[in-house]
Amino acid sequence: MKISKSFFVLLGFIPLLTSQSLFAQGSGQNPILRNATLPQLVEYALENKPEVKQALIDEEIGERDINSALSGWLPQISANATLNHNLKQQVSPLNMGGEISYITLGTKNSSGITLQADQQILNAGLIQASKSAKFYREQYDLNTENEAISTVVEVSKAYYDILTSQEQLEILAENISRLEKQFQDSRAQFEVGLVDKTDFQRAQISLSNARADLKRTEELLKYKYAFLKSLIGYEADNEISLSFNGQEMEQQILLDTTDMLNYQNRVEYRQLQTQKQLQQINTSYNKLQFLPSLSGFINYSWAYNNDEFSNLYNQSFPGSVVGLRLSIPIFSGMRRIQEIKRSQLMEERLDLDLENTRNQISSQYELAMASYRSNLNDWRTARENVEISEEVYNTIKLQYDEGIKTYLDLMTAETDLRTTQLNYLNALYSVLSSKLDVKQALGTISIGTLSLNQ
């Protein structure tokens, strides 16, 4: 069972990257992802993530429930058969001119077959099922949409987290390369007596710390890949690689902050509205309970009677009946009135849920927008700091080589450069993540239609 390939739009956030993904067939049905872009990861997740598949199955289950409820409008045809053997036949007295005689009623063996069709004409439960079918379908669709949107956000954040860690590995590798050069130079200078032992020891400590940072980042990256695999429904033993273009990712950080908040865009709000519509239908149903129910029926029967079992079915006595059945509810101990009051109170409660959800959406949007703006400012500051720290390091490195600056000054500049580079990557991830949060708060992350292939 697969989900049909969907056209999905992240409304200005996720670009359709030009790099192509190479697919190879894995041990199972799913392909191996190589050089996968973010849109390809999202599409894979929408087709393979268990939670999304479950939501689609829930849609199918809901459709079956709806069809089952509506089937009551169709004729209900049933057949019944009986076979009786009277161990002792009933005797009835008969008065004939003052003289009482006794006769035996019936036969020792009797059988009957009845074929009957019932048709509902007026039924409160079926009227409710007809009115609510549309909204139940909408409810299941919204549940699937909500799961798909969560998948898009989670996969996108995991993707950017991995790429940030990969960039951190490159920065740490460059840092180690510089520290190894400095370590070798300081050791050579120490051996010829140009510097004291502290420069050599400081270089050794910095190099060891950098290698430890690299190892820690590598191990953490393994977990992040495993986490991404679990998000998209990817086999844990299969290899995966990602495609990444840093410049294109930087180009996607800007967000139109003039977009207005519209509660109708949020799937959670529409879910509550659907619940309220269903509750209103339930209130109407309870009111319809005061109406009578009307149904029609027709049957045809065959009766068989004989004292000898072997001759029981030699002769039949057919009969047929057609008619209407009217049921009028008169008094139910105030139960229907209480159900109406209860349903109306549930409507009022859902109104308060809608109000509370609007407040929560507004708060979530303000928080997401504030985080985005602050993270965007941090990213711009970090970008400027990287340029400055690179210039400072290059200058101090030249001065150290000429004997103007101490080794401590060089190590400080090296530490500042590495810190600003890592801060830049963290700020880039934070601004991209917060942009996703803003889009989710606005309800502008959308996916295409999902459906099960039959």
N, C-alpha and C positions, 0 to 999 in steps of 0.2 A: 504494500500500500504506500503510494507516494503522493506528495502534494504537487499539483501542477505548477510548472515554473511560473513564477509570478513576476510581474513588472512592479517594482517598488520604487518609490520616490521618497527621499529624505528631505525634500523641500529645501534645497539650497545648502544642505549640509554635506551629504556624501556624494562626491563626484564619481562619475563613471570613469575610473582610471584607465588609461590606454594600454597599460601593460597587460599581457595575456597570461592567464593561468594555465599551467600544464597539468593535465589530469592523467593519472595512471590508475588502472584497475587494481584495487586492493584485494585482500583475501576474502572480503565480504562483498555485499552488493554495492557499497558506497565507494566512490573513487578516492584516490589519494590526492590531496590538495598540495599543489606546488606553485610557488609564487602567487599565492592567492591575494587578490585585492579585497578591500573591505566590502564592496557590494557583493562579491562572490561568496565571501564568508557569510554574509547576512542571508543570501539566497540559499546557501547550503543549510544554514540553521533553520530557515523556515520550512525546508523540506525534510529535515532529519531530526530536529530536536524533539525528544519524546513529549515534552509539555505541549508543543504546538500540535503534534499528531493527536494527543489526547483531546485537545480542544476541538479539533475537527471531528474526531469520533463522537464527542459529546453533541456536536451539531447533528450528526447522523442519528444518534440515539434520540435526541429531541424531536427530530422529524418523524421518527417511528412513533414516539409518544403522541405527537399531534395527530398523525394518521389514525392511530388506535382510538383516540378520543372522538374523532370525526366519523369513524366507521359506524357509530350508532345511528347516523342518519340513513344508512343503507338498510334494506330489508334484512331482518334477522330470521333465517330459515332454520328450522330444527325438525328432527324426526325422533319419535319415541315409539318404542315397541314393548309390549308386555306379554307374558306367558304365565298363566295361572292353572294350577291343578288343585281343585277343591278336595281336601282330605275328607271333609264331611260337608255335604251340601246343606244350604239353609232351607229350613222347612217353614212354610207359612200357612196359618189356618184360613179356611175359606168357609163362610156361612152360606149354605145353599138350602133355602126353605126351612130354616130352623135346625138343620142338621149340619154339624160341623165336620168338615173333612180337611185333611191336610194334604198339601201338594208340595212337591220338591221344586225349588226355584233353580233356574239355570241348568247348566250342564257341568259335568265333572271337569271338563277342560275348556278353557277360554283363552283367547289371544286377541291382541289388538295392535294395530299399527296406525300412527297418526303423523301426518306431515303438515306442519304449520308454518306460516309466514307472518311476522309481525312488522309493522311499519310505524315508526314514531312520527307523529305529526306536530305535536307541541310538547317540548320537553326543555325545562330550564337549564339542565346540565349540558345538553347538546347546544343550546343557544350560546351559553358561556364558552364552550369549546370552540365554536365557530368564530366568535368575536376575538378570543384571545390567541388564536393560532398565529396571526401575523406578529403579535408582540412577543410570543415565545420564540419564534424564529429570529426576530431582531435581537432578543436577549442572548441567544446562543451565538449569533454573529458577533455581537459586541464582546462577548467573552473571548472569542478567538482573536478578534482585533486587539484586545487588551494584551493577550499573551504574545502576539506578534510584535507589538510596539515595545513591550518589555524586552523581548529578544533582540530587537534592533539596538536598543540602548545598551544592553549588557554586552553584546558582542562588540559593538563599536568601542566601548570603554576598554574592554579586554584587549582589543586590537591595538589601540593607541598605547596602552600600558606596556604591551610587549615591545612595540617599536621604540618606546622611550627607553626601555631597558637595553635594547640592542644598541641604541645610540650611546647609552652610558658605557656599555662595554667598549665601544670604539674610543670613547674619551679616556677611559681608564687604561686602555692599551697604549694610547699615545702618551699618557702620563707616565706609564711604566717605562716606555721607551726613552723618554727624556730623563727619568730618574736613573735608569741603568747607565746612560751616558754620563750623567753627573756623578754617579757612584764610581764608575771606572776612572773618571778624571780626578776625583778627589782622592781615590786610592793611589793613583799614580803620583799625584802631587805630594801625598803623605809619604810615600816611599822615598821620594827624592828630597824630602824635608822642606818643601815649600809651604805646607800648611800643617796645622797640628792635627791630632787624632780626632778631635771633635767633629770636624767637617766630614771626615770619612764615616764616623759613626752615625751622624745625623742623616747622611745619604743612605746608609744601610737601613736605618729605622724607617725612613720615608718610603724606601723601595719595598720593604716588608709589609708595611701598612697598605700600600697601593696594591700589592699582589693579593693581600687578604680581601680588600674591597672587590677586586676583580673576581675572586673565587666566590664570594658571597653573592654578587650580582648574577654570576653564571648559575649558581644553584637555585636562586630565586626565579630566574628565567625559566628553568625547567618546570617549576610549579605553575608559572603563568601560562605556559603552553598547555599543560595538562588541564588547567582551568578553562582555557579557551576551547579545548576539545570537548570538555563536558558541556559547555554552553551550546555548542553547535550540533551536538549529537554525533561526534566523530569518534571512530574507534581509537581507543587509547594506545594500541600498539602500532597504529599507522603513523608514518612520518608526515610532517606538515611544515611548510615554509610560507613566508609571507612576502608580498611585494610592498615596497615602501619607497615613496618619493617625498623627501623632507620638504622641498620647496612647495610642492602642491599641497602638502598638509598645512604648511604655514599660511597658504593662500586661503584656506578654508576657516580661519579663525574668526573672521569678521562676521558680525551678526547685525541684521537690521533691527535696531532697538526701538523703531517706531511702530512695530507690530502691536496691535491692540489685543488685549486679552479677551477671548470669546469663550464663555463657558461651554457653549455647544460643541466646541472642537474637542473637548475632553471626553474620552470614552467613558470614564467613571461617572461623569454627570449624566450622559445619555443612558447609562445603565440604570441609574436611579429614576430617570424619567420613564423608562420602560417599565420598571417595577411599579411606579405609581399608576401608569395606564392599566396594568394588569390588576392592580388593586381596585381601581375604579370599576373594571369589568366584574370583579368579584362582588363588589357592592351591588351592582345591577343584578347579578345572579341571585343574591339573597333576597332582593325585592321581587324577582320573578318567581320565587318559591311560593308566593301567595296565589299564583295563577294555577289553574288546573293543568294536568297533563293529559294529552289525548293521543291515542294510538289506534291503529286499525289492525285487524288480523283476519286471516282466512286459513281454514284447515280442511284437510280431507283425510278420512279415516276408514280403516277396514277392520271389521269385527269378525271374529271366528269363534264358533261354539260347537262342541261335539263331546259326547260321552266317551267316544273312542279316540284316543290320541292319534292313532294312525289316520283317522279320517278328519282330523281337526281342520286342516287347511283345504278341504275339498270344496267348501262353499264359504264365500265372504258376504258380509252385509255392510256395504259402504255407506258412508254418511259425510256430509260437508256442511261447514258453518262459516259464515262471513259476518263481521260485525265491527263495532267500535268499542273502545274501552276508555272511559273517562274517569279520572281520579281527581277529586276535589279536596284539597287540604282545608280543614276547618279549624282545628285548634291543635297546636303542638306545644302547649305549655310555655308560650312566649319565646320559644327557642329561635324562631326566625327573626323576631324583632331584636333579640340580643346579638344575633349574628350580623345584622345590618349595622347596629351601633358599633360593634367591634370593628367591622370593616371600615367604617367611616373614621374611627380613631386611628386605624392603620394608615389611612390616607393623610391625616393630619401629621402623623409621625414621619411619613415620607416627605412631607413638605418641609419639616424641620431638618431632615437629612439633606435635602437639596440646599437649604440655606446654609447648613454647616459645611457642606461640600464646596459651595461657592466661596465661603470664607477661607477654607483650607487651600483652595486653588489659588486664590489671590495671594495668600501668604507664601505659598510655594513659589509662585511666579516672582514675587518681590525678592525672596531669598535667592532664587536662581539668577535673577538679573543682577542683584548686588554682587553675588559671587563671580559672575561672568565679568562684570566691569572691573572688579578688584583684581581678578586673575589676569585680565587683559592688560591692566596697568603694570602688574608684576612682570608679565612677559616682556613688555616693552622696556621696562627698567632692566630686566635680566639681559636682554639683547644688547642694550647699551653697555652694561657692565662687562659682557664678554669682550666686546671690542676694546674697551679700556684696559681690561686685565691682560689681553693679548699684547697690547702695545707696551704696558708696564713691564710684563715679563721679558719681552724681547729687548727692551732697553736695559733692564737690570742684568740680563744675561750677558750682554755686551760689556757692561760695566764690570761685572764679576770676572769675565775673561781677561779684562785689562787690569784687574786688581784694584778697582775703585770701590766696588761693593763687596760686602762680606758674604760668606756662604749662607748665613742666616737670612740675609735680605733676598737671596736667590730662592731659598726654600719657601719663604713667605710669599713671594710672587708666584711661585709654582703652585702653592696651595690655593692662593686666591684665584688663579686661572682655572684650576680644576673645579673649585667650588662654584664659580660663576657659570662655568659650562654645564655643570650638573643642575644648578638652579634654573638655568635657561630651559633645559629639557623638562624639568619638573613643572615649570611655569607653562610650557607649551602644552603638556598633557592636561594640566589643570584647566586651562582656558578652553581646550577642546572638550573636555568632560563637562565643564559648566555650560558650554554652548549647547550640548546635548540636553542638559537639564532644563535650559530655557525653552528649547524646542518641545521637550516633553511637557513642560508646564503650559505652553501655549496650545498644545495639542496639534502641532503641525508636523509631527512625525507620522507618516502614513505608509501603509503597504498596500499592495494590490490585492485583488480578490484571491482568496485561498479556497481550494476545493479538493476533494478527494477524487482521485482517478478511480473509476468503477471498473 
